[in-house]
Amino acid sequence: MSVPLREIAHARAGDKGNLNTIAVIAREEHWYPVLCEVVTPDLVREVLADRVRGPVEVHRVDGLRALIVVCARAWDDTVTTSVHLDTHGKTLAGRLLGARVALPGGRAGSEGRPVSPSGR
């Protein structure tokens, strides 16, 4: 079963030069291991293919139950030179949260919404 990433996480995006950073934070503690499994550089590259032009790194921040995703944009895609409507890349977090991700172990309820390991 797959769900939109936004069902198990929320996110914030920012930028520095031609790098975008996206913090992906588990909505509940039990979803953090799932995030660590499904939020991969390949997923990010696929979802954000029109903006990501270089390496993608995913860093764990276990104490916050968050992942920090660092995406390189094209050398000329910076806040002051971008031709994109969203020059700061703030919408990239929302686009990433729209990605459908598989929930391991059938953790989706009858309505297709995620349920905790305890069944709640």
N, C-alpha and C positions, 0 to 999 in steps of 0.2 A: 504494500500500500504506500502511496506517495501523497505528500501534502505540500502546500507552499511553505517555504522556509519560515515565513512570517508567523505561522501557527506555533512554532516552537522557539522563535527568537525575535529580538528586535535589533535595530542597528542604527549607527550614526556614521556619517562620512565626513571627511575633511580632505585637505590637500596641502601639499608643500611642493612648490615648483611643478615638476611634471610627475609627481607621485600622488596617488590617491591612497588614503587609508580608510578602511571601513572596519569599525568595531562591530562584531556580531556577538550578541549577548543572549545567553539562554534565558528563556522566560521563567523556567523553573530548574532547580538544581539537577533533576534527573534527565533533563534534555542536554546537558553539557556534553556527556560522552557521545551522544548522537551527533551534535554539532562537530565535534572533533573528527568524527568519521566521515561526515558527508560534505563539509565545507573544505574543499580541496582546491589547489591551484587550477586544476583542470576545469572544475565547475565554474570558478570565477572567470577564467578565460573564455569559456563558452558563453556564459550569460552576458559578459561585458565586452564581447569581441570587438565592438565598434570603437571602444575607448582604450582598451588595454593593448599596449604595443611592445611590451617587454616582460621581464620576469614578474611572477606573482609569488609572494611569500605569505604563508599563513603561520602566525605565531600564537601559541597558547598563553593565556593569562589565567591559570587555574584558580587563583584566589578570587577572581572576579567572575568566573564561569564565562569567560569571553575569549573570542579569537580576534586577533588584529590581522587584517588582510592588507598587505601593501602591494599596490599595483602600479607598475610603471606605465605612463602614457607616452605618446610620441614626444620627441624632443621639442617640437613646436606647439604642443598642446599644454600650455600653462595658463594660469589665470589671466595673465595680461595678453596672451597671444592666441588663445583658443578660438576657433571658429564655431564651437558648439554653443548652443543656447545656454546650457548649464556649464559655464566656464569653471566653476568651483568643483564640479563633480558631486554636488550634494545629493542628486537624485540617484546616484549609483547604488547607494544603500537600499533604496526602495526597489530598484530593479533586481538586486541580488536577492532580496526577501521574496520576490515573486517566483524564484526558481523552485521547481518541484523537486523534492528530495524524498528518497525512499526511507521509510521508518523500519529499522531492523526489528525482527521478532513480531511482526504484526501488531504494532502499537497504535493502530488506528481503530477508532470506534465505528459503530454502524453508520454514523453520519459522515465518515471520512475525516473526522477531526482526531488529532492525536490524544491518546490517553496515557496516563502515567504507568510505570511498571506495576504499580499496585492495583491498576484497573480503574482508577478514578479519573 
